[in-house]
Amino acid sequence: MTKKEDHIALFIDCDNISHKAIEGIINELSKYGVVNIRQAYGNWTKDNLKNWEDKLLEFAIKPIQQFDYSRNKNATDILMTIDAIDLLHTKDIDAFAFATSDSDFTPVVMRVQAEGIKVFGFGEKKTPKPFMAACSQFIFTEKLMVTAVSETASSSGTRTTTARKNAKELRQDTWLVNVLRNAVDQTMDEYGWANLAEVGIYINNSTSFSPINFGYKKLSNLIKEIDLFDIGFDESNKQMRIKDKRLS
């Protein structure tokens, strides 16, 4: 069972995140606990943030105003970083979440991680790799928006398309294949079998991987689809076991 976090603090960089992604972000974080601190940063006098107004009300997000003191200097980023560090030392927070596509937040993520606190990252596919790698788990907002649109369309009875990658596409992703096989190698028993739960924990501890980025809600479904592993079931613990087919 997934560990539930008691308190999650969400910081949103509205200059670098679409308002269309916020519902998916909140839904994803709610799997882990209560997002009881929700703060959105930006210069709300600007027209480009107007679309955020309804979302702030709908999801009970506190808007934090930050004027642009000078050109080419992002005062919003600085304030968001200061508030996150202040919260780190003044509140009992179990996990932080940063919604941004800006690599400038990499140092603050690393600082929070240094305290042993999990950090969830959300951003567009253009997000620089250093920020993604610094997070405990990173999810592309485009995937969350696709999921939200698909679920809405499905409930209305219309046909939807999916961004889910098929087996061939998954196997062509060298990084993904290496992550999965390395996790199995590191957690397998003397017979070559690895417990899926332990594989998932190892992956979460060593990378920013999320199956959602490949179109799957669960790691088990992705592993079934990629078809690189034999699958068995531990009846005593009611858990899936996997084994690299190269060892079979």
C-alpha positions in Angstrom: 0.0 0.0 0.0 1.2 3.5 -0.9 2.4 5.5 2.2 0.1 8.4 2.8 1.7 11.7 3.6 0.0 13.8 6.3 0.9 17.3 4.9 1.9 18.3 1.4 2.9 21.8 0.4 2.4 22.8 -3.2 4.2 25.7 -4.8 3.1 26.8 -8.3 5.1 28.9 -10.7 2.2 30.3 -12.8 4.6 31.8 -15.3 5.8 28.4 -16.3 2.8 26.1 -15.8 -0.5 26.0 -17.6 -3.7 26.5 -15.6 -5.1 23.5 -17.5 -2.7 21.2 -15.5 -3.7 22.1 -12.0 -6.6 19.6 -11.6 -4.3 16.8 -12.7 -1.6 17.9 -10.3 -3.9 18.1 -7.3 -5.4 14.7 -8.2 -2.0 13.1 -8.4 -0.8 14.6 -5.1 -4.0 13.5 -3.4 -2.8 9.9 -3.8 -0.1 10.6 -1.2 -1.9 12.8 1.3 -3.6 16.2 1.9 -2.4 19.2 -0.1 -3.2 21.6 2.7 -0.8 24.3 1.6 -1.4 25.6 -1.9 0.3 28.7 -3.1 0.5 30.1 -6.7 3.1 32.8 -7.6 3.0 35.4 -10.3 2.4 39.0 -11.2 -1.4 39.0 -11.2 -1.6 42.4 -12.8 -0.5 40.8 -16.1 -3.0 39.6 -18.7 -1.2 36.3 -19.3 -2.3 35.0 -15.8 -6.0 35.8 -16.2 -6.8 32.2 -17.0 -5.6 31.2 -13.5 -8.2 33.2 -11.6 -11.0 30.7 -11.8 -8.6 27.8 -11.0 -7.4 29.6 -7.8 -10.9 29.8 -6.6 -11.9 26.3 -7.7 -9.0 24.5 -6.0 -8.6 26.9 -3.0 -5.1 28.0 -4.0 -3.7 31.1 -2.3 -2.4 33.7 -4.9 0.9 35.3 -4.0 1.5 38.6 -5.7 5.0 39.5 -6.9 5.7 42.6 -9.0 8.5 42.6 -11.5 11.1 44.9 -9.9 13.3 45.0 -12.9 13.5 43.6 -16.4 15.2 40.2 -16.9 15.1 39.5 -13.2 12.5 36.9 -12.0 11.4 38.2 -8.6 8.7 35.5 -8.6 11.2 32.7 -8.5 13.1 34.3 -5.7 10.0 34.8 -3.5 8.8 31.2 -4.2 12.2 29.9 -3.2 12.3 32.0 0.0 8.8 30.9 1.0 9.7 27.2 0.4 12.8 27.4 2.6 10.9 29.3 5.3 8.2 26.6 5.3 10.9 23.9 5.5 12.0 25.3 8.9 8.8 26.5 10.4 6.1 23.9 9.5 5.9 20.1 9.8 5.7 19.2 6.1 6.0 15.6 4.9 6.4 16.4 1.3 6.9 19.4 -1.0 5.6 19.8 -4.6 6.9 22.3 -7.1 4.9 22.9 -10.3 7.3 24.7 -12.7 9.3 24.1 -15.9 12.1 26.3 -14.7 15.5 24.8 -13.7 16.2 27.7 -11.4 14.3 25.7 -8.7 16.8 22.8 -8.8 18.8 24.1 -5.8 15.8 24.5 -3.5 14.6 21.0 -4.5 18.0 19.6 -3.6 17.9 21.5 -0.3 14.5 20.1 0.7 15.7 16.6 -0.3 18.8 17.0 1.9 16.3 17.2 4.9 15.0 13.7 3.9 11.7 15.2 2.6 10.2 13.9 -0.6 9.8 16.3 -3.5 7.2 15.9 -6.3 7.9 17.8 -9.5 5.5 18.8 -12.2 6.5 20.5 -15.4 6.2 20.6 -19.2 8.3 18.4 -21.4 10.7 21.3 -22.0 11.7 21.2 -18.4 15.5 20.9 -18.1 16.8 17.6 -16.9 18.6 18.8 -13.8 15.3 19.9 -12.2 13.6 16.6 -13.2 16.5 14.5 -11.8 16.5 16.4 -8.5 12.9 15.5 -7.7 11.9 12.3 -6.0 9.3 11.9 -8.7 8.7 14.1 -11.8 5.6 14.1 -14.0 5.0 15.8 -17.3 2.0 18.1 -17.0 1.0 17.3 -20.6 0.3 13.7 -19.5 -1.9 15.0 -16.6 -3.9 17.2 -19.0 -4.4 14.3 -21.5 -5.6 12.1 -18.6 -8.1 14.8 -17.4 -9.4 15.3 -21.0 -9.8 11.6 -21.6 -11.6 11.0 -18.3 -14.0 13.9 -19.1 -14.7 12.6 -22.6 -15.2 9.0 -21.4 -17.8 10.1 -18.8 -19.7 11.8 -21.6 -19.7 8.7 -23.8 -17.4 10.1 -26.5 -14.4 8.2 -27.9 -11.0 9.2 -26.8 -7.5 8.7 -27.9 -4.7 7.8 -25.5 -1.1 8.9 -25.2 -0.1 5.5 -23.8 3.1 4.0 -25.3 2.9 0.5 -26.7 5.4 -2.3 -26.1 7.6 -1.4 -29.0 7.8 2.2 -28.0 8.6 1.3 -24.4 11.3 -1.1 -25.4 12.9 1.6 -27.6 13.3 3.8 -24.6 16.8 2.8 -23.4 16.6 4.8 -20.2 13.4 3.2 -19.2 14.6 -0.3 -20.0 17.8 0.3 -18.0 15.8 1.6 -15.0 13.5 -1.4 -14.9 16.2 -4.0 -15.4 18.6 -2.4 -12.9 15.8 -2.3 -10.3 15.1 -6.0 -10.8 18.8 -6.8 -10.6 19.1 -5.0 -7.3 16.1 -6.5 -5.6 15.9 -10.0 -7.0 16.3 -13.2 -4.8 18.6 -16.1 -5.5 16.2 -17.4 -8.1 16.1 -14.2 -10.1 12.6 -13.2 -9.0 11.9 -9.7 -7.7 8.9 -8.4 -5.7 7.1 -5.7 -7.6 6.6 -3.6 -4.5 10.4 -3.7 -3.8 11.1 -2.9 -7.4 8.8 0.2 -7.2 10.5 1.4 -4.0 14.0 1.0 -5.5 13.0 3.0 -8.6 11.4 5.7 -6.5 14.5 6.0 -4.3 16.9 6.1 -7.2 15.2 8.0 -10.0 12.4 10.6 -10.7 10.5 8.0 -12.8 6.7 7.9 -13.0 4.7 5.5 -15.1 2.3 8.4 -15.9 4.9 9.9 -18.2 4.5 6.8 -20.4 0.7 6.7 -20.2 0.2 4.2 -17.4 -1.3 4.8 -14.0 0.5 1.8 -12.4 4.0 0.4 -12.7 2.5 -3.1 -12.9 0.6 -2.3 -16.1 3.7 -0.8 -17.7 5.7 -3.9 -16.9 3.1 -6.1 -18.3 3.0 -4.1 -21.5 6.8 -3.8 -22.1 7.0 -7.7 -22.1 10.6 -7.9 -21.0 9.8 -9.8 -17.8 8.2 -13.1 -16.8 5.3 -12.4 -14.3 4.3 -14.6 -11.4 2.3 -14.2 -8.3 3.3 -14.7 -4.7 0.0 -16.2 -3.3 1.0 -15.9 0.3 1.6 -12.1 0.1 -0.8 -11.5 -2.8 1.9 -9.6 -4.7 3.3 -9.7 -8.2 6.8 -11.0 -8.8 8.8 -10.3 -12.0 11.9 -11.9 -13.6 14.0 -10.7 -16.5 13.3 -12.9 -19.4 17.0 -13.0 -20.2 17.5 -15.1 -17.0 14.8 -17.6 -17.9 
